[in-house]
Amino acid sequence: MNIAGNFPPPARIAIVGAAVVIVLAGVRVATPILGPLLVAVFFAMITAPAMRWLTRRGVPPLLGAATVVAGLIGILAGMIIFLGAAFTGFIRTLPQYQASLEAQAAVLTDYGIDIGRFTIWDYIDQGLVFQQATELARQIGSIAVDVFLVFVGIGFLLLEGPRLAAVLARYLGEESTPYRHLSQSGTILIDYVVVRTKVNLITGVGTWLFLTLLGVDFAVLWGFIAFVLSYVPYIGLVVAAIPPTLLALIEFGPAGAVAVIAAVALIDAAAENLVLPRIAGRELNLSPFVVLFSVIFWGFILGAVGIFLAIPLTIAVKLFLESWEETRWMGELLGNGDRK
């Protein structure tokens, strides 16, 4: 008996909408559990080709999974070491900017603006810094546990991947639309990561070169941060530009800050509004508006994990909706209008 057919279309839409809201509320509450799981699934999917490459060459599955996980751990460790050293050097040089601030204060005094005696720490909320450092130290244990669970999850998913694929093929049918979309999702996500990484390299290297030419200190650090945060479309590069803009303001005055803002705006416009949306629209069939909205939406639901996995999660939702005739129209709403 088709119970849903007894309701008029507006009622069915209201029921489905209420169910979606309830599910999303549950997902948000379960974020501490789902966050590491989603990260593990994402990295397992994009590293699955490396796992298959190793196994085809006679490497035992257990050793292959351990090798892939070890590679990911090495990349993470390298990033932590680099950022730790760079930020340590940056904090140590903060007092050196005292002279620049005093010189700018003298210029303001010439225009009748007296801001009095100050130090570099006048521009930093020491209480907030101490509070954030204490909170970070308190959460290190929790973060370490989450990272451990992610790597363990990646290893198990790589080992269980072939068996899970066989089970899904048996129960869904290899020719069924849901199974075909599920099979395609890994390839689509890999393509997205490759494209996004190429665009981020352009963004990071461009930011580094410009800041180096301008003479802003720690240009390599700011370029690397721009590379990482650019995985968050539209918003990430803006956030990454804040520290070098403030540093340019201290070193070169308002003109330097304006130059950094203008350069970052041009880089952001080229990378996010020209390059990536066209590639995303062509390869992933996602509307540029959906790309932006997904960052805000998944960030609200899953926090930091949702921000960085916004596009993969949206791709998964789109493929899921397109797997059935009744919901295919909703999946098409997420696209850019190009039927494939």
C-alpha positions as CSV (number, residue, x, y, z in Angstrom):
1,M,0.0,0.0,0.0
2,N,1.4,3.4,-1.0
3,I,0.7,5.5,2.0
4,A,2.6,8.5,0.6
5,G,0.3,8.5,-2.4
6,N,-2.7,9.3,-0.2
7,F,-1.3,12.8,0.6
8,P,-1.4,15.7,-1.8
9,P,1.9,17.0,-3.2
10,P,2.3,19.9,-0.7
11,A,1.8,17.5,2.2
12,R,4.3,15.1,0.8
13,I,6.8,17.9,0.4
14,A,6.2,19.1,4.0
15,I,6.7,15.5,5.3
16,V,9.9,15.0,3.4
17,G,11.2,18.4,4.5
18,A,10.4,17.7,8.1
19,A,12.2,14.4,7.8
20,V,15.3,16.1,6.3
21,V,15.4,18.6,9.1
22,I,15.3,15.9,11.7
23,V,18.1,14.0,10.0
24,L,20.2,17.1,9.7
25,A,19.6,17.9,13.3
26,G,20.8,14.4,14.3
27,V,23.8,14.8,12.1
28,R,24.8,18.0,13.7
29,V,24.4,16.5,17.2
30,A,26.5,13.5,16.1
31,T,29.3,15.6,14.5
32,P,31.9,14.5,17.1
33,I,31.4,10.9,15.8
34,L,30.6,11.6,12.2
35,G,33.4,14.1,11.6
36,P,36.3,11.7,11.9
37,L,34.3,9.0,10.0
38,L,33.6,11.3,7.1
39,V,37.2,12.4,6.9
40,A,38.3,8.7,7.0
41,V,35.9,7.8,4.2
42,F,37.0,10.8,2.1
43,F,40.7,10.0,2.3
44,A,40.0,6.2,1.8
45,M,38.2,7.0,-1.4
46,I,40.9,9.3,-2.8
47,T,43.7,6.9,-1.8
48,A,42.0,3.8,-3.1
49,P,43.8,4.0,-6.5
50,A,47.2,3.9,-4.6
51,M,46.0,0.9,-2.7
52,R,44.9,-0.9,-5.9
53,W,48.2,0.0,-7.6
54,L,50.1,-1.6,-4.7
55,T,48.0,-4.8,-4.6
56,R,48.3,-5.2,-8.4
57,R,52.1,-5.4,-7.9
58,G,51.9,-8.2,-5.4
59,V,51.9,-6.2,-2.2
60,P,49.8,-7.9,0.5
61,P,46.7,-5.9,1.3
62,L,47.6,-5.3,4.9
63,L,51.1,-4.0,3.9
64,G,49.5,-1.9,1.2
65,A,47.1,-0.3,3.5
66,A,49.8,0.4,6.1
67,T,52.0,2.0,3.4
68,V,49.2,4.3,2.3
69,V,48.4,5.3,5.9
70,A,52.1,5.8,6.6
71,G,52.3,8.1,3.6
72,L,49.4,10.2,4.9
73,I,50.9,10.3,8.4
74,G,54.2,11.5,6.8
75,I,52.5,14.3,4.9
76,L,50.6,15.4,8.1
77,A,53.8,15.3,10.2
78,G,55.7,17.4,7.6
79,M,52.9,20.0,7.6
80,I,52.9,20.2,11.4
81,I,56.7,20.6,11.6
82,F,56.7,23.3,8.9
83,L,53.8,25.2,10.5
84,G,55.3,24.9,14.0
85,A,58.7,26.2,12.9
86,A,57.2,29.0,10.9
87,F,54.8,30.2,13.6
88,T,57.5,30.0,16.2
89,G,59.7,32.3,14.1
90,F,56.8,34.6,13.5
91,I,56.0,35.0,17.2
92,R,59.6,35.6,18.0
93,T,59.8,38.5,15.5
94,L,56.7,40.3,16.7
95,P,58.7,42.7,19.0
96,Q,60.8,43.7,16.0
97,Y,57.8,45.4,14.5
98,Q,57.7,47.9,17.4
99,A,59.8,50.4,15.5
100,S,57.5,50.3,12.4
101,L,54.5,50.9,14.6
102,E,56.2,53.8,16.3
103,A,57.1,55.4,13.0
104,Q,53.5,55.1,11.7
105,A,52.4,56.6,15.0
106,A,54.7,59.6,14.4
107,V,53.2,60.1,11.0
108,L,49.7,60.1,12.5
109,T,51.0,62.7,15.1
110,D,52.0,65.0,12.3
111,Y,48.4,65.0,11.2
112,G,47.2,65.9,14.7
113,I,46.3,62.3,15.7
114,D,48.0,61.4,19.0
115,I,47.6,57.8,20.0
116,G,50.2,57.9,22.7
117,R,52.8,55.4,23.7
118,F,52.1,51.8,22.6
119,T,53.8,48.5,22.0
120,I,53.2,45.7,19.6
121,W,51.1,43.9,22.2
122,D,48.7,46.8,22.2
123,Y,47.4,45.3,19.0
124,I,47.0,41.9,20.4
125,D,44.4,40.8,23.0
126,Q,46.7,39.0,25.3
127,G,43.8,37.6,27.3
128,L,42.3,36.2,24.1
129,V,45.6,34.7,23.0
130,F,46.1,33.0,26.4
131,Q,42.5,31.8,26.4
132,Q,42.8,30.3,22.9
133,A,46.2,28.7,23.8
134,T,44.8,27.2,26.9
135,E,41.7,25.9,25.0
136,L,44.0,24.4,22.3
137,A,46.1,22.7,24.9
138,R,43.1,21.2,26.6
139,Q,41.8,19.9,23.3
140,I,45.1,18.4,22.1
141,G,44.2,15.0,23.6
142,S,40.8,15.0,21.9
143,I,42.4,16.1,18.6
144,A,45.0,13.3,18.8
145,V,42.3,10.7,19.5
146,D,40.3,11.9,16.4
147,V,43.4,11.9,14.2
148,F,44.2,8.3,15.4
149,L,40.7,7.2,14.7
150,V,40.8,8.8,11.2
151,F,44.0,6.9,10.3
152,V,42.7,3.6,11.7
153,G,39.5,4.1,9.8
154,I,41.3,4.8,6.6
155,G,43.3,1.6,7.0
156,F,40.3,-0.6,7.7
157,L,38.3,1.0,4.8
158,L,41.1,0.4,2.4
159,L,41.2,-3.3,3.5
160,E,37.4,-3.7,3.4
161,G,36.8,-1.7,0.2
162,P,36.7,-4.6,-2.2
163,R,34.4,-6.6,0.0
164,L,32.1,-3.7,0.6
165,A,31.9,-3.0,-3.2
166,A,31.1,-6.7,-3.9
167,V,28.3,-6.7,-1.3
168,L,26.8,-3.5,-2.7
169,A,27.0,-4.9,-6.3
170,R,25.2,-8.1,-5.2
171,Y,22.4,-6.3,-3.4
172,L,22.0,-3.2,-5.6
173,G,22.8,-4.8,-8.9
174,E,25.8,-3.8,-11.0
175,E,23.6,-2.2,-13.6
176,S,21.5,-0.2,-11.1
177,T,21.7,3.5,-11.1
178,P,22.6,3.8,-7.3
179,Y,25.5,1.4,-7.7
180,R,26.8,3.1,-10.9
181,H,26.6,6.5,-9.1
182,L,28.4,5.0,-6.1
183,S,31.1,3.6,-8.3
184,Q,31.5,6.9,-10.1
185,S,31.7,8.9,-6.9
186,G,35.3,7.8,-6.1
187,T,36.5,8.9,-9.6
188,I,34.6,12.2,-9.4
189,L,36.1,13.0,-6.0
190,I,39.6,12.2,-7.2
191,D,39.1,14.4,-10.2
192,Y,37.9,17.2,-7.9
193,V,40.8,16.9,-5.5
194,V,43.3,16.9,-8.4
195,V,41.6,20.0,-9.9
196,R,41.3,21.8,-6.5
197,T,45.0,21.0,-5.7
198,K,46.2,22.5,-9.0
199,V,44.1,25.6,-8.5
200,N,45.4,25.9,-4.9
201,L,49.0,25.6,-6.1
202,I,48.4,28.5,-8.4
203,T,46.9,30.5,-5.6
204,G,49.5,29.6,-3.0
205,V,52.5,30.2,-5.3
206,G,51.0,33.4,-6.6
207,T,50.4,34.7,-3.1
208,W,54.0,33.7,-2.1
209,L,55.6,35.3,-5.1
210,F,53.7,38.6,-4.7
211,L,54.4,38.8,-1.0
212,T,58.1,38.0,-1.7
213,L,58.3,40.8,-4.3
214,L,56.5,43.2,-1.9
215,G,59.0,42.2,0.9
216,V,56.4,41.0,3.4
217,D,58.0,38.7,6.0
218,F,57.2,35.0,6.1
219,A,55.9,35.0,2.6
220,V,56.3,31.2,2.3
221,L,54.2,30.7,5.4
222,W,51.4,32.9,4.1
223,G,51.5,31.2,0.7
224,F,51.2,27.8,2.3
225,I,48.3,28.9,4.4
226,A,46.6,30.3,1.2
227,F,47.2,26.9,-0.5
228,V,45.6,25.0,2.4
229,L,42.7,27.3,3.1
230,S,41.9,27.6,-0.6
231,Y,40.3,24.2,-0.3
232,V,37.4,26.2,1.1
233,P,36.0,27.9,-2.0
234,Y,35.6,31.7,-2.1
235,I,36.0,32.1,1.7
236,G,39.3,30.4,2.5
237,L,41.6,32.7,0.6
238,V,40.0,35.7,2.2
239,V,40.7,34.4,5.6
240,A,44.3,33.4,4.6
241,A,44.9,37.0,3.5
242,I,44.2,38.6,6.8
243,P,47.6,37.9,8.5
244,P,49.8,39.1,5.6
245,T,47.6,42.2,5.2
246,L,48.1,43.2,8.8
247,L,51.8,42.5,8.5
248,A,52.1,44.6,5.4
249,L,50.2,47.4,7.3
250,I,52.8,47.2,10.0
251,E,55.8,47.0,7.7
252,F,54.8,49.4,4.9
253,G,51.8,51.3,6.1
254,P,48.4,51.5,4.5
255,A,49.8,51.4,1.0
256,G,51.3,48.0,1.6
257,A,48.0,46.7,3.1
258,V,46.0,47.9,0.1
259,A,48.5,46.3,-2.3
260,V,48.1,42.9,-0.5
261,I,44.3,43.2,-0.5
262,A,44.3,44.1,-4.2
263,A,46.6,41.3,-5.1
264,V,44.7,38.7,-3.1
265,A,41.4,40.0,-4.7
266,L,42.8,39.5,-8.2
267,I,44.2,36.0,-7.3
268,D,40.9,35.0,-5.7
269,A,38.9,36.3,-8.7
270,A,41.0,34.4,-11.1
271,A,41.1,31.2,-9.2
272,E,37.7,31.0,-7.7
273,N,35.5,32.9,-10.1
274,L,37.1,32.0,-13.4
275,V,39.1,28.8,-13.1
276,L,37.5,26.5,-10.5
277,P,33.8,27.2,-11.2
278,R,34.3,26.4,-14.9
279,I,36.1,23.2,-14.1
280,A,33.6,22.3,-11.4
281,G,30.7,23.1,-13.6
282,R,32.1,21.0,-16.5
283,E,33.5,18.0,-14.6
284,L,31.4,17.9,-11.5
285,N,28.2,19.6,-12.9
286,L,27.7,21.8,-9.9
287,S,26.2,25.3,-9.9
288,P,28.7,28.0,-8.7
289,F,26.0,29.2,-6.3
290,V,25.7,25.6,-4.9
291,V,29.5,25.6,-4.5
292,L,29.4,28.7,-2.3
293,F,26.2,27.7,-0.4
294,S,27.5,24.2,0.3
295,V,30.4,25.7,2.2
296,I,28.1,27.7,4.5
297,F,25.6,24.9,4.8
298,W,27.9,22.0,5.6
299,G,30.0,24.3,7.9
300,F,26.9,25.0,9.9
301,I,26.0,21.3,10.1
302,L,29.5,19.7,10.6
303,G,31.7,22.6,11.6
304,A,35.3,22.6,10.3
305,V,35.0,19.2,8.8
306,G,31.9,20.3,6.8
307,I,33.8,23.4,5.5
308,F,36.6,21.4,4.1
309,L,34.4,18.5,2.8
310,A,31.6,20.7,1.6
311,I,32.1,20.0,-2.1
312,P,32.6,16.2,-1.7
313,L,29.5,16.0,0.5
314,T,27.5,18.0,-2.0
315,I,28.6,15.7,-4.8
316,A,27.5,12.7,-2.8
317,V,24.1,14.2,-2.1
318,K,23.7,15.1,-5.8
319,L,24.6,11.6,-7.0
320,F,22.2,10.1,-4.3
321,L,19.3,12.3,-5.4
322,E,20.0,11.4,-9.1
323,S,19.8,7.7,-8.4
324,W,16.0,7.6,-8.3
325,E,13.5,9.0,-10.7
326,E,11.4,10.7,-7.9
327,T,14.3,12.8,-6.6
328,R,16.3,13.3,-9.9
329,W,14.8,16.7,-10.3
330,M,16.4,17.8,-7.0
331,G,19.8,16.6,-8.1
332,E,19.4,18.5,-11.3
333,L,18.7,21.7,-9.3
334,L,22.2,21.4,-7.8
335,G,23.8,21.2,-11.2
336,N,24.7,24.0,-13.7
337,G,22.0,23.1,-16.2
338,D,24.2,20.9,-18.4
339,R,22.6,17.5,-19.0
340,K,25.1,14.7,-19.4
